[in-house]
Amino acid sequence: MDAVLSEHGSPTTRRTVHVGCSAIRWVDDEPQPGWVEVSILDADGRDLRFFDKPPIFDADGVLTRETDYPVPLTVECTVLAEDVVDGRTLLTVRLTGWGGDDVCRVRADQVVDPAR
């Protein structure tokens, strides 16, 4: 693991975590195997949306055209920084689970155990 500095200069260690999110709808059947829309609420309450093929978010084959949405999921992230702001622990993460390179801030309580 790499040691990095948080935004406020405190050292933290890069680690991989899973952040809770939701598959909110089936977008289209083409190109195969289809496309889904996934939503993550960031620490500031913004609804971030991502689109990709179902297997990228779901190794179990749950996300299909017939699925009742929303479906709770997790996405793999790399923690870049950890800070306490107004008494809340916030993590700056890079969304890495599907090869994305998006960075956002999430609350520490959004980190979940993917085995649940």
N, C-alpha and C positions, 0 to 999 in steps of 0.2 A: 504494500500500500504506500502511496505517495503522501508525504506531509505537505500540506498547503496552508496558506493563511486565509482566514475568513476576511470578510469585508472590513472588519474592525481590527484586524491585525492579530486575532487570537488563532493559535495553531489548531488545526483539525486534521483528520486523516481521511483521505479519499477512501470511500467504501461504496459497495453496491447495496442498494436497498430497493424495495418494491413500494411503489406509491399507488394508493387506491384511486380508481377511476371507474368510468362506466362506458360500456358500448351502448350508444343511445339509439342507433338505427342502422338498418341495412340500407346502403346507398344505392347499389346497382349490382346486377348479375355479371356485367362485363367490365373489364376483362375477367376471365375465370381466375380464381374461384369466387369472384365478387369483391365488393368493397363495403367496409363498415365505417361508421363515424364514432370516434371515442372522445369523451369529454373528461377533462381534469380541471378541477377548481383550484386556482393558485391561492397563495396566502393572502392576496389582496382581493379575493372574491371574483376574479376574472375567470370566465368560462373559456378554457383553451380547448380547441377542437383539432383532432388529428384524423386523417383518413388513410386507410391501408387495407390490405387483404386480411381476411379473418384469421388465417393461420399465424400471422405476425403477432396478434394479440391473444390467440386462443389455441393452445396445442391440443385441446380435448375435442374440438369440433362442435362446440356448443353454439357458436355464432353462425347462424344460417338465415336464409330468407324467412323461414317459418318461426324463428325464435321470437318470444315475447320480450321486447326491449322495454326498459333498460336492463342491462346485465352487468353486475359488478365484476370488475377485473382488477388486475394490477399491472403496472408497467415497470420494467427495470430501469433504475436510474443510478447515476454515479453522483455521490454527494461531493460538491465542490467547496462548500462553505457551510458553517453552522453558526448562527448568531441568535442572541436573545434580544428581541425588540418589544418594548412595552410588556415585558413579562412572558412573552410567547417565544418558544424556540422555533426558529425558521431555518429551513434548509434550502440552500441554493443547489439545484440538481440539474444534471444533464440527462435528458431522456435518452436512454441507450438501448432499450429493449428491441427495437426494430431497425436499428441503424440510423435513427434520427440523431440530430445534433442540436436539438432545441434545449434552451436553458430557461428555467423558471424557478420561482421560490414557492415552497410548499410548507405547510405547518408540520411540525414533527409528528403530530397525531394522525397525519395522513399516511405515514409509513406503516405498512401492514406486513404480516407474515404471509407469504404466498401459499403456504401449506394449509391455511384456513379455508 
